[in-house]
């Protein structure tokens, strides 16, 4: 029997984001966590805009 396991990079990204989220919830106060999450959302938005541009 042959088993092929294919792991996409998005699954690693999701696991990493989950780990970071757990660390944020347990270690950082709410104001600092808010700032970190706002920065992460802005960064993802900027990357999405750059990725979809045809320059």
C-alpha positions as CSV (number, residue, x, y, z in Angstrom):
1,X,0.0,0.0,0.0
2,X,1.2,3.4,-0.9
3,X,0.2,6.4,1.1
4,X,0.8,9.9,-0.2
5,X,0.7,12.7,2.3
6,X,0.5,16.2,0.9
7,X,0.7,19.1,3.4
8,X,-0.1,22.5,2.0
9,X,1.7,25.6,3.3
10,X,-1.6,27.1,4.3
11,X,-2.0,24.4,7.0
12,X,1.4,25.3,8.5
13,X,0.3,29.0,8.4
14,X,-3.0,28.1,10.2
15,X,-1.2,26.1,12.9
16,X,1.3,29.0,13.4
17,X,-1.5,31.6,13.6
18,X,-3.3,29.4,16.2
19,X,-0.2,29.1,18.3
20,X,0.4,32.9,18.1
21,X,-3.2,33.5,19.0
22,X,-3.0,31.2,22.1
23,X,0.2,33.0,23.2
24,X,-1.4,36.4,22.8
25,X,-4.4,35.4,24.8
26,X,-2.4,33.9,27.7
27,X,0.6,36.2,27.9
28,X,-0.2,39.7,26.7
29,X,-2.6,42.3,28.2
30,X,-5.7,43.3,26.1
31,X,-4.4,46.7,24.9
32,X,-1.1,45.2,23.6
33,X,-3.0,42.3,22.0
34,X,-5.3,44.7,20.3
35,X,-2.4,46.7,18.8
36,X,-0.7,43.5,17.6
37,X,-3.9,42.2,16.0
38,X,-4.5,45.5,14.3
39,X,-1.0,45.5,12.9
40,X,-1.3,41.9,11.7
41,X,-4.6,42.7,9.9
42,X,-3.1,45.8,8.3
43,X,-0.2,43.7,7.1
44,X,-2.4,41.0,5.6
45,X,-4.5,43.6,3.9
46,X,-1.4,45.3,2.4
47,X,-0.1,41.9,1.2
48,X,-3.4,41.1,-0.4
49,X,-3.5,44.4,-2.3
50,X,0.1,43.9,-3.5
51,X,-0.5,40.3,-4.4
52,X,-3.6,41.2,-6.6
53,X,-1.9,44.2,-8.3
54,X,-0.7,43.8,-11.9
55,X,2.2,46.2,-11.7
